[in-house]
Amino acid sequence: MNPITRFQSTYMSYADRLAEWMYGFIMVAVMVGIIGGYSEVLLESDLGYVRWSLTVVLVVMTFGVNIVWGIIDGYAVVYGGLVDRADQEEILEALKKDRSNRELRDKVLDSLDDASTTYLSDEEKEKLVDRLIDAAPETPERYQFTKEDRNTLIAIASCDILAVIPVIIPYLLFGFGTFPTMLSRLIAALALGYIAYRFAEHTGRRKWVMAGAWVVLILVIMAVTYYFGW
């Protein structure tokens, strides 16, 4: 496992990593489609500085959009988790005073990951709630943004940011034209097809059908955005 994957897997689940890479590739695919179409108009002017300017626009816009979205998404996930934790601890604190409150006990059960409680009997679930009530700390007045939260944010944002690189490399290597445009589309489509394949593989769906559908979808998206960019 390479250092980047190791870091991401430390702070994100496998499903979350797949989802974030998917978001990243979709966003950069749309941006490259728009800029690719826009470039055709500018290149008709045949000015010497246009190609250099387009490259700067490509790098700034694709990285800019994905960096901003990655940070926003990271903060949303981290603070969403803090809100869920705060709500959970408030409920547990209330249950310390009244363990028989059925409504609050059901809320605790609902908040648990289904995958971790599905196979438990009702009696075992009730015992689990009692253990959580006993183990719950006093509700703090303020929830701190920890080092682990920071690393989670970085891990999430890194997926979105790194997704930019393979999609824009053809333009950086070959400039703007038909070949880099087609190569960029192919890279984005194959990347998203692979992610769809992995999703399908873990959920018992038809892997190649899912992958093929996503490849076609991204090729269409990039073609459409290219047209409107034009």
JOPE-V906747 format. One record per helix or strand of 3 or more residues. SS is the DSSP state (A for helix, B for strand). FROM is the first residue (numbers start at 0). LEN is the number of residues. Records with the same first field share a line. If there is no record, write none. Layout:
SS=FROM-LEN / FROM-LEN
This chain:
A=2-9 / 13-30 / 49-48 / 101-10 / 113-4 / 121-14 / 146-28 / 177-26 / 206-23
